[in-house]
């Protein structure tokens, strides 16, 4: 998650053990970043200095547009077959328009849903005003055998980042 250097890994430690809604905001214990042998943490609840509000919450869609609380009005709902994550899948396409004031400028939301996909999300598109490209996400792949590229425990990360922010690890030492 996040927009950063493509060679940077971000790992978030959640307070809870389960995910609920795709647009739910999840409280965090800490965020960890890694780029080559540099490891850093931010938003850690044990730090003496208060963390920025954005650093102690995880938004899975990682874009404020997806978290607009404006009321919606459904304008259509239809079954649509499309290709996603390498498969032809039957989806329910729901189109909504904003029915009240929008904090983000969204005009319309389209969602393609299938229960076999994580959070049911196959594709999401938020359309803004004239001349602005829509915000779009789609599921390219998913599976059950995910293994993290940073398997360190939070206690080990905290030990390596003794100053509360930065530390260094040698390749393979995180295993």
C-alpha positions in Angstrom: 0.0 0.0 0.0 1.1 3.5 -0.5 2.7 5.6 -3.1 6.5 5.5 -2.6 9.7 4.4 -4.2 8.9 1.1 -6.0 11.9 -0.5 -4.3 10.5 0.3 -0.9 8.4 -2.3 1.0 5.8 -1.1 3.5 4.4 -3.4 6.2 1.7 -2.5 8.6 1.0 -4.1 12.0 -2.7 -4.0 12.8 -4.4 -3.8 16.1 -7.0 -6.4 15.1 -6.7 -9.8 13.6 -9.4 -9.7 10.9 -10.4 -7.5 8.0 -14.0 -6.4 7.7 -15.1 -3.9 5.1 -12.9 -2.8 2.2 -13.5 0.9 3.1 -13.2 0.4 6.9 -10.3 2.4 8.5 -8.1 0.0 10.6 -6.1 1.1 13.7 -2.4 0.4 13.5 0.2 -0.5 16.0 3.1 0.5 13.7 4.2 1.0 10.1 7.5 -0.4 8.8 9.3 0.6 5.7 12.3 -1.1 4.1 14.5 -0.1 1.2 17.6 -2.3 0.6 19.3 -2.6 4.0 17.6 0.5 5.5 14.6 -0.2 7.8 12.4 2.4 9.4 9.3 2.7 11.4 6.7 5.4 11.9 3.4 5.7 13.6 4.5 3.3 16.3 2.1 3.5 19.3 5.0 3.0 21.7 7.0 6.0 20.4 7.2 9.0 22.8 6.3 11.5 20.3 2.7 11.5 19.0 2.2 10.0 15.5 0.4 11.7 12.7 -3.2 10.6 12.4 -2.6 9.2 8.9 0.3 7.0 10.3 -1.8 5.2 12.9 -4.7 4.2 10.5 -4.7 1.9 7.5 -7.0 2.5 4.6 -6.8 -0.5 2.2 -7.6 1.5 -0.9 -5.0 4.1 0.2 -6.8 7.0 -1.5 -9.0 9.5 0.2 -11.4 9.5 -2.7 -12.6 6.0 -1.8 -13.6 7.2 1.7 -16.1 10.0 0.8 -19.1 9.7 3.1 -21.5 11.4 0.7 -24.8 9.6 0.3 -25.2 7.5 -2.9 -28.1 6.7 -5.1 -28.0 3.5 -7.1 -28.8 4.2 -10.8 -28.2 0.7 -12.2 -27.3 -2.9 -11.2 -26.6 -5.6 -13.8 -24.8 -8.9 -14.2 -21.6 -8.4 -16.3 -19.0 -11.0 -17.3 -15.4 -9.6 -17.5 -11.9 -10.8 -17.3 -10.1 -10.2 -13.9 -7.1 -11.9 -12.2 -6.7 -14.1 -15.3 -10.2 -15.5 -15.2 -13.6 -14.8 -16.9 -15.8 -13.9 -14.0 -19.5 -13.2 -13.6 -19.9 -9.9 -11.6 -22.6 -7.6 -10.4 -21.9 -4.1 -11.7 -23.5 -1.5 -9.5 -23.4 2.2 -10.6 -24.2 5.0 -8.1 -24.3 8.8 -8.3 -23.5 11.1 -5.5 -26.8 12.2 -3.9 -25.4 14.9 -1.7 -22.4 17.1 -1.0 -19.1 15.4 -1.7 -15.9 16.2 0.2 -13.8 14.8 -2.6 -15.6 15.9 -5.8 -16.8 12.4 -6.8 -19.7 12.4 -9.2 -20.2 8.6 -9.8 -19.0 5.3 -8.4 -19.0 2.0 -10.3 -18.3 -1.2 -8.5 -17.9 -4.7 -10.0 -18.5 -7.4 -7.3 -18.0 -11.1 -7.2 -18.0 -13.1 -3.9 -15.0 -15.2 -5.0 -12.7 -12.2 -4.9 -11.1 -10.7 -1.8 -13.6 -8.3 -0.2 -15.8 -9.1 -3.2 -13.9 -6.4 -5.2 -13.2 -7.1 -8.8 -13.1 -3.5 -10.1 -13.8 0.0 -8.6 -14.0 3.3 -10.4 -14.7 6.8 -9.0 -15.5 9.4 -11.6 -14.7 13.0 -10.9 -15.6 16.2 -12.8 -15.0 17.0 -16.4 -11.4 16.6 -17.6 -10.3 14.6 -14.6 -9.2 11.0 -15.1 -11.2 8.6 -12.9 -9.6 6.8 -9.9 -9.6 3.1 -10.8 -8.5 -0.1 -9.1 -8.9 -3.7 -10.1 -7.8 -7.1 -8.8 -4.9 -8.4 -10.9 -4.3 -11.5 -8.8 -4.9 -13.0 -5.4 -4.1 -16.2 -3.6 -3.7 -17.9 -0.2 0.0 -18.7 0.0 1.3 -15.1 0.6 4.6 -14.8 2.3 6.0 -11.5 3.4 9.3 -10.1 2.2 9.9 -8.8 5.7 9.1 -11.6 8.2 10.6 -9.8 11.2 8.5 -9.5 14.3 7.6 -6.0 15.5 9.8 -6.6 18.6 12.8 -7.3 16.3 12.1 -4.3 14.2 11.9 -2.1 17.3 15.3 -3.5 18.5 16.9 -2.7 15.2 15.4 0.8 15.1 16.6 1.8 18.6 16.4 5.6 17.8 12.7 5.1 17.1 13.0 5.7 13.4 15.9 4.2 11.4 18.0 1.1 11.5 20.1 -1.1 9.2 19.8 -4.8 8.5 22.1 -7.0 6.5 20.6 -9.0 3.6 19.1 -12.2 4.9 19.3 -11.1 8.5 15.5 -10.5 8.7 14.7 -14.2 8.3 
